[in-house]
Amino acid sequence: MFTPIIVTDKETGRKVHCTIFEAELFKSGFFTFNDLWEIYKDDFTVQLMNGITPA
């Protein structure tokens, strides 16, 4: 079980959770928010955090 880190896109307000490792890559500029979004956009928790009704 990992403790998710919440990353928020400053431009759109979208939120995504990721691992500490992914958060470090994001902070260093290796990952963009959209990279994280593509990985996690179908995750139930991410959808709920963003006000999307999961299908």
N, C-alpha and C positions, 0 to 999 in steps of 0.2 A: 504494500500500500504506500503510495507516495503522497506527499502533501502538495497539492496543486498550487502553483503560483498564478495569480490573476494578472493578466496583461490587458491594458485598455488602450485602444487606438485613440490617440488624442484628436484626430480629425473627425472620426465618425461616432466615437463613444462606444463602439462595439467592444465586447469583452471576450476574452478567451482564457482558458486555463492551460497551463503547460507544466512540464517538469522544470526543476531548477536548472538542469543542463540546457534546455531549450531557452529558458529565460536569459541565461548568460549569453547564449548565441544571439538572442534578440538585442540585448543591451550592447553587445560588441558590434552590432550592425551586420552580422552574418545572416541573420534571419530578418525579414521584414514582418510587419504585422500580418500582411496577406499570406505569407508562408505559413504562419501559425494558424490563421483562419482556415486555410485549405486543409490542414491536417485535422483540425478539430471541429469544423463547422457542422458536421453531422452528429456530433456528440450531444446526447440528450441534455446534459447539464449546461453546455455552452448555449444551446438553443434557448433554454429557459432563462439563462442570464441575460440574453439579448431580446427577450420578449417574443421569441418565435414559438409558435405552437408546434411542437414536434408532430410529425406526420404519423 
